């Protein structure tokens, strides 16, 4: 309770969100705890444990597990290879040291280029050539201490991530997904405005599209971390992949709607389709915003009946327009635009239904597991 009060005071003064404040607190605890443990064991290069604990701390447990595994594997490879180079390749002169650096770096740099999980290996190998205490205790002993301290830092980081204000990746994923859906509602409003009033929302689109792409990337990254948590049996939450896949499908549907909305409909067509189009806009926007709220709080998805009725009414009006005498006066481009708009909304409905199902799945699992894991 006391820590929660501190977090709230920090948030109010800095304007940060709860996730950022909790992450900052976990990083601080992990670094301080790792420092204390190194003093208990009197480790000669204990600062590496502190640095590793800080590096390992991520926004979620799944992210911390990934960082810990990559840090450990890269350090183990770099320390082992770098220790051998330091032990058996002469590097007492500037020329021999330059040769040793080449021998130490190239193979591990190539490994890191192929497998990014080993990106710290070249750095560790290079450090092994001139460690601050390695010259006193020997290169092989220094390599052993380095692996031990990095391992200790990994353990501390993962433990703190698990037990100090743990942020499950599924929660981060659903928050990011809710942000995507909320932005999609704004995007749809811009499209409808372009259909009815012309391309006046270009500046809004230039802001919305990067925001949606950024939120999608955050959701996808959190989804990968959530999958890692599931594989590690840290959570019983459902597979995150279907939710991310459906978010991208809905995104593609909205791109199709945007293409069909690139120019305003002629006034005679708006007189016929305008009321049903605006009703569809309001029903869709309300459904998307309620869906975003449901995902954010892991609640059952909202009822989509109003959206389905509005879409059916619009499709019916568009079909009726084909048989009206007005259609013979329309240019082919306008007729194609109406057809494309109806088709895009029908595809949008299919993927939106899937998104509603994914939301229900998350809500049911949250009900069965009140801890939110």
C-alpha positions as CSV (number, residue, x, y, z in Angstrom):
1,X,0.0,0.0,0.0
2,X,2.8,2.4,0.8
3,X,4.6,1.7,-2.5
4,X,1.3,2.4,-4.3
5,X,1.1,5.8,-2.6
6,X,4.6,6.7,-3.7
7,X,3.8,5.7,-7.2
8,X,0.7,7.8,-7.3
9,X,2.7,10.8,-6.0
10,X,5.4,10.3,-8.6
11,X,2.8,10.0,-11.3
12,X,1.0,13.2,-10.3
13,X,4.3,15.2,-10.3
14,X,5.9,13.8,-13.5
15,X,2.8,13.1,-15.6
16,X,3.8,9.5,-16.2
17,X,1.4,6.6,-16.6
18,X,1.1,3.7,-14.1
19,X,3.1,1.3,-16.3
20,X,6.1,3.7,-16.6
21,X,6.1,4.5,-12.8
22,X,6.0,0.8,-11.9
23,X,8.8,0.0,-14.4
24,X,11.0,2.7,-12.9
25,X,10.4,1.3,-9.4
26,X,11.2,-2.2,-10.5
27,X,14.4,-1.1,-12.2
28,X,15.5,0.7,-9.1
29,X,14.8,-2.2,-6.8
30,X,16.5,-4.7,-9.1
31,X,19.7,-2.6,-9.3
32,X,19.8,-2.0,-5.6
33,X,19.1,-5.6,-4.7
34,X,21.7,-6.9,-7.1
35,X,24.3,-4.5,-5.6
36,X,23.4,-5.8,-2.1
37,X,23.8,-9.5,-3.2
38,X,27.2,-8.8,-4.7
39,X,28.4,-7.3,-1.4
40,X,27.1,-10.4,0.5
41,X,29.1,-12.7,-1.8
42,X,32.0,-10.3,-2.1
43,X,32.2,-10.6,-5.9
44,X,35.3,-8.8,-7.4
45,X,33.4,-7.4,-10.4
46,X,30.0,-7.0,-8.8
47,X,29.0,-4.0,-10.9
48,X,28.3,-6.4,-13.8
49,X,25.5,-8.0,-11.8
50,X,24.0,-4.5,-11.1
51,X,24.2,-3.5,-14.7
52,X,22.7,-6.8,-15.9
53,X,19.8,-6.6,-13.4
54,X,19.0,-3.1,-14.8
55,X,19.3,-4.2,-18.4
56,X,17.1,-7.3,-17.8
57,X,14.2,-5.3,-16.4
58,X,11.6,-4.8,-19.1
59,X,8.0,-3.6,-19.1
60,X,6.6,-7.2,-18.6
61,X,7.8,-10.5,-17.2
62,X,8.0,-12.0,-20.7
63,X,10.2,-9.2,-21.8
64,X,12.4,-9.7,-18.8
65,X,12.7,-13.4,-19.6
66,X,13.7,-12.6,-23.1
67,X,16.3,-10.0,-22.0
68,X,17.7,-12.4,-19.4
69,X,18.1,-15.3,-21.8
70,X,19.7,-13.1,-24.5
71,X,22.0,-11.5,-21.9
72,X,23.1,-14.8,-20.5
73,X,23.6,-16.6,-23.8
74,X,25.5,-13.7,-25.3
75,X,27.7,-13.2,-22.2
76,X,28.4,-17.0,-22.0
77,X,29.5,-17.1,-25.6
78,X,31.5,-13.9,-25.4
79,X,33.2,-14.8,-22.1
80,X,34.1,-18.3,-23.1
81,X,35.5,-17.2,-26.5
82,X,37.0,-14.0,-25.3
83,X,38.6,-15.8,-22.3
84,X,40.3,-18.3,-24.7
85,X,41.6,-15.5,-26.9
86,X,42.9,-13.6,-23.9
87,X,44.6,-16.8,-22.5
88,X,46.1,-18.1,-25.7
89,X,46.6,-15.2,-28.1
90,X,49.4,-12.8,-27.2
91,X,48.3,-9.2,-26.8
92,X,51.0,-7.5,-24.8
93,X,52.0,-5.0,-27.6
94,X,49.7,-2.6,-29.5
95,X,50.1,-4.6,-32.7
96,X,49.4,-8.0,-31.1
97,X,46.5,-6.5,-29.2
98,X,45.0,-5.2,-32.5
99,X,45.3,-8.7,-34.0
100,X,43.7,-10.2,-30.9
101,X,40.8,-7.7,-31.1
102,X,40.2,-8.8,-34.7
103,X,40.3,-12.5,-33.8
104,X,38.0,-11.9,-30.8
105,X,35.4,-9.7,-32.6
106,X,34.8,-11.0,-36.1
107,X,33.4,-14.5,-35.3
108,X,31.1,-13.2,-32.6
109,X,30.1,-10.2,-34.6
110,X,29.1,-12.6,-37.4
111,X,27.2,-14.7,-34.9
112,X,25.4,-11.6,-33.6
113,X,24.5,-10.6,-37.1
114,X,22.9,-14.0,-37.7
115,X,21.4,-14.4,-34.3
116,X,20.5,-11.1,-32.6
117,X,20.2,-12.8,-29.2
118,X,24.0,-12.9,-29.1
119,X,24.5,-9.2,-29.7
120,X,26.3,-8.7,-26.4
121,X,28.8,-11.5,-27.1
122,X,31.2,-9.3,-29.1
123,X,31.2,-6.7,-26.4
124,X,31.9,-9.3,-23.7
125,X,34.6,-10.8,-25.7
126,X,36.3,-7.5,-26.2
127,X,36.1,-6.6,-22.5
128,X,37.7,-9.9,-21.7
129,X,41.0,-8.7,-23.4
130,X,41.4,-5.9,-20.9
131,X,39.3,-6.5,-17.8
132,X,40.0,-4.2,-14.9
133,X,40.7,-7.1,-12.5
134,X,41.3,-9.8,-15.1
135,X,45.0,-9.0,-15.2
136,X,45.3,-9.7,-11.5
137,X,43.2,-12.9,-11.3
138,X,43.9,-14.3,-14.8
139,X,41.7,-14.4,-17.9
140,X,40.0,-17.7,-17.3
141,X,39.1,-16.9,-13.7
142,X,37.9,-13.5,-14.9
143,X,35.7,-15.2,-17.5
144,X,34.2,-17.4,-14.8
145,X,33.5,-14.4,-12.5
146,X,31.9,-12.5,-15.4
147,X,29.5,-15.4,-16.2
148,X,28.7,-15.8,-12.5
149,X,27.9,-12.2,-12.0
150,X,25.9,-11.8,-15.2
151,X,23.9,-14.9,-14.2
152,X,23.3,-13.4,-10.8
153,X,22.1,-10.2,-12.4
154,X,19.7,-12.2,-14.6
155,X,18.3,-14.1,-11.6
156,X,17.7,-10.9,-9.7
157,X,16.2,-9.1,-12.6
158,X,13.7,-11.9,-13.3
159,X,12.8,-12.4,-9.7
160,X,12.1,-8.7,-9.3
161,X,10.1,-8.7,-12.5
162,X,8.0,-11.6,-11.2
163,X,7.3,-10.4,-7.7
164,X,7.6,-6.6,-7.6
165,X,4.6,-5.0,-9.2
166,X,4.6,-7.6,-12.0
167,X,3.3,-6.4,-15.3
168,X,2.0,-9.3,-17.4
169,X,2.5,-9.0,-21.1
170,X,-1.1,-9.9,-21.8
171,X,-2.2,-6.7,-19.9
172,X,0.3,-4.6,-21.9
173,X,-0.9,-6.3,-25.1
174,X,-4.6,-5.6,-24.4
175,X,-3.9,-2.0,-23.5
176,X,-2.1,-1.5,-26.8
177,X,-4.8,-3.3,-28.7
178,X,-7.4,-1.0,-27.0
179,X,-5.4,2.0,-28.1
180,X,-5.3,0.7,-31.7
181,X,-9.1,0.2,-31.7
182,X,-9.7,3.7,-30.3
183,X,-7.6,5.2,-33.0
184,X,-9.4,3.2,-35.6
185,X,-12.7,4.8,-34.4
186,X,-11.1,8.2,-35.1
187,X,-9.8,7.0,-38.4
188,X,-13.3,5.9,-39.5
189,X,-14.7,9.3,-38.6
190,X,-12.2,11.0,-40.9
191,X,-13.1,8.6,-43.7
192,X,-16.8,9.4,-43.3
193,X,-16.1,13.1,-43.3
194,X,-14.2,12.7,-46.6
195,X,-17.2,10.8,-48.1
196,X,-19.6,13.5,-47.1
197,X,-17.6,16.8,-47.2
198,X,-14.5,16.0,-49.4
199,X,-10.9,15.5,-48.5
200,X,-10.6,17.9,-45.6
201,X,-9.0,15.4,-43.2
202,X,-5.6,14.9,-44.9
203,X,-3.8,16.4,-42.0
204,X,-5.7,14.2,-39.5
205,X,-4.8,11.1,-41.5
206,X,-1.1,12.0,-41.5
207,X,-1.2,12.0,-37.7
208,X,-3.5,9.0,-37.2
209,X,-1.7,6.5,-39.5
210,X,1.7,6.8,-37.7
211,X,-0.1,6.6,-34.3
212,X,-1.9,3.4,-35.3
213,X,1.3,1.8,-36.7
214,X,3.1,2.6,-33.5
215,X,0.3,1.1,-31.3
216,X,0.1,-2.0,-33.5
217,X,3.9,-2.5,-33.1
218,X,3.5,-2.2,-29.3
219,X,0.7,-4.7,-29.3
220,X,2.7,-7.1,-31.5
221,X,5.8,-6.8,-29.3
222,X,3.7,-7.3,-26.2
223,X,2.1,-10.3,-27.9
224,X,5.5,-11.9,-28.5
225,X,6.3,-11.4,-24.8
226,X,2.9,-12.8,-23.8
227,X,3.6,-15.9,-25.9
228,X,6.9,-16.3,-24.1
229,X,5.2,-16.1,-20.7
230,X,2.7,-18.8,-21.8
231,X,5.6,-21.1,-22.9
232,X,7.3,-20.5,-19.5
233,X,4.0,-21.5,-17.8
234,X,3.8,-18.1,-16.0
235,X,0.3,-17.5,-17.2
236,X,-2.8,-19.4,-18.4
237,X,-4.0,-16.6,-20.6
238,X,-5.1,-17.5,-24.1
239,X,-2.8,-17.5,-27.1
240,X,-2.1,-13.8,-28.0
241,X,-1.5,-14.5,-31.7
242,X,-5.2,-14.5,-32.8
243,X,-5.8,-11.1,-31.3
244,X,-2.8,-9.5,-33.0
245,X,-3.7,-11.2,-36.3
246,X,-7.2,-9.9,-36.1
247,X,-6.0,-6.4,-35.3
248,X,-4.0,-6.3,-38.5
249,X,-6.9,-7.7,-40.5
250,X,-9.2,-4.9,-39.2
251,X,-6.5,-2.5,-40.1
252,X,-6.4,-3.7,-43.7
253,X,-10.2,-3.5,-43.8
254,X,-10.0,0.2,-42.8
255,X,-7.4,0.8,-45.5
256,X,-10.0,-0.5,-48.0
257,X,-12.7,1.7,-46.6
258,X,-10.2,4.6,-46.8
259,X,-9.5,4.0,-50.4
260,X,-13.3,3.9,-51.2
261,X,-13.6,7.2,-49.2
262,X,-10.9,9.1,-51.0
263,X,-13.4,11.4,-52.7
264,X,-16.8,12.8,-51.7
265,X,-19.9,11.2,-53.0
266,X,-22.1,13.3,-55.4
267,X,-24.9,15.2,-53.7
268,X,-27.7,13.1,-55.3
269,X,-26.1,9.9,-53.9
270,X,-25.6,11.5,-50.5
271,X,-29.3,12.4,-50.4
272,X,-30.1,8.8,-50.8
273,X,-27.3,7.1,-48.8
274,X,-26.4,9.9,-46.3
275,X,-28.8,9.0,-43.5
276,X,-27.9,5.3,-43.5
277,X,-24.2,6.1,-43.9
278,X,-24.2,8.4,-40.9
279,X,-26.2,5.9,-38.9
280,X,-23.5,3.3,-39.8
281,X,-20.8,5.7,-38.8
282,X,-22.3,6.4,-35.4
283,X,-23.0,2.7,-34.7
284,X,-19.5,1.7,-35.8
285,X,-17.7,4.4,-33.8
286,X,-19.7,3.6,-30.7
287,X,-19.0,-0.1,-31.0
288,X,-15.2,0.5,-31.5
289,X,-14.9,2.8,-28.5
290,X,-16.9,0.4,-26.3
291,X,-14.8,-2.5,-27.6
292,X,-11.6,-0.6,-26.7
293,X,-12.9,0.0,-23.2
294,X,-13.8,-3.6,-22.8
295,X,-10.3,-4.7,-23.9
296,X,-8.7,-2.3,-21.6
297,X,-10.6,-3.6,-18.6
298,X,-10.7,-7.2,-19.8
299,X,-14.6,-7.2,-19.9
300,X,-17.0,-9.0,-22.1
301,X,-17.3,-7.4,-25.6
302,X,-20.1,-5.0,-26.2
303,X,-23.2,-6.0,-28.2
304,X,-22.8,-5.4,-31.9
305,X,-26.4,-5.7,-32.9
306,X,-26.8,-1.9,-33.6
307,X,-23.8,-2.0,-35.9
308,X,-25.1,-5.1,-37.8
309,X,-28.5,-3.4,-38.3
310,X,-26.9,-0.2,-39.4
311,X,-24.6,-2.0,-41.9
312,X,-27.6,-4.0,-43.2
313,X,-29.6,-0.8,-43.7
314,X,-26.7,0.8,-45.6
315,X,-26.1,-2.2,-47.8
316,X,-29.8,-2.3,-48.5
317,X,-29.9,1.4,-49.5
318,X,-26.8,0.8,-51.8
319,X,-28.5,-2.1,-53.5
320,X,-31.7,-0.2,-53.9
321,X,-29.6,2.6,-55.6
322,X,-28.7,0.2,-58.4
323,X,-32.3,-0.2,-59.5
324,X,-33.1,3.4,-59.2
325,X,-33.2,5.7,-62.2
326,X,-30.4,7.8,-60.5
327,X,-27.9,5.0,-61.2
328,X,-28.0,5.6,-64.9
329,X,-26.8,9.2,-64.4
330,X,-23.9,8.3,-62.2
331,X,-20.4,8.0,-63.5
332,X,-18.8,4.6,-63.4
333,X,-16.3,5.8,-60.8
334,X,-19.0,6.7,-58.4
335,X,-20.8,3.4,-58.9
336,X,-17.6,1.5,-58.3
337,X,-16.9,3.6,-55.2
338,X,-20.3,2.7,-53.6
339,X,-19.7,-1.0,-54.4
340,X,-16.2,-1.0,-52.9
341,X,-17.4,0.8,-49.8
342,X,-20.1,-1.8,-49.2
343,X,-17.7,-4.7,-49.8
344,X,-15.1,-3.2,-47.5
345,X,-17.6,-2.8,-44.7
346,X,-18.8,-6.4,-45.1
347,X,-15.2,-7.6,-44.8
348,X,-14.8,-5.3,-41.8
349,X,-17.8,-6.9,-40.1
350,X,-16.3,-10.4,-40.4
351,X,-13.0,-9.4,-38.8
352,X,-14.7,-7.2,-36.2
353,X,-16.8,-10.3,-35.2
354,X,-13.6,-12.2,-34.7
355,X,-12.2,-9.3,-32.6
356,X,-15.3,-9.4,-30.5
357,X,-14.8,-13.1,-29.9
358,X,-11.1,-12.6,-28.9
359,X,-12.2,-9.9,-26.4
360,X,-14.7,-12.3,-24.9
361,X,-12.1,-15.0,-24.7
362,X,-9.8,-12.7,-22.7
363,X,-12.6,-11.6,-20.5
364,X,-13.7,-15.1,-19.7
365,X,-10.1,-16.1,-18.8
366,X,-9.9,-13.0,-16.6
367,X,-13.1,-14.0,-14.8
368,X,-11.7,-17.5,-14.2
369,X,-8.4,-16.0,-13.0
370,X,-9.1,-12.8,-11.0
371,X,-5.3,-12.1,-10.7
372,X,-5.4,-11.1,-14.3
373,X,-2.6,-13.4,-15.4
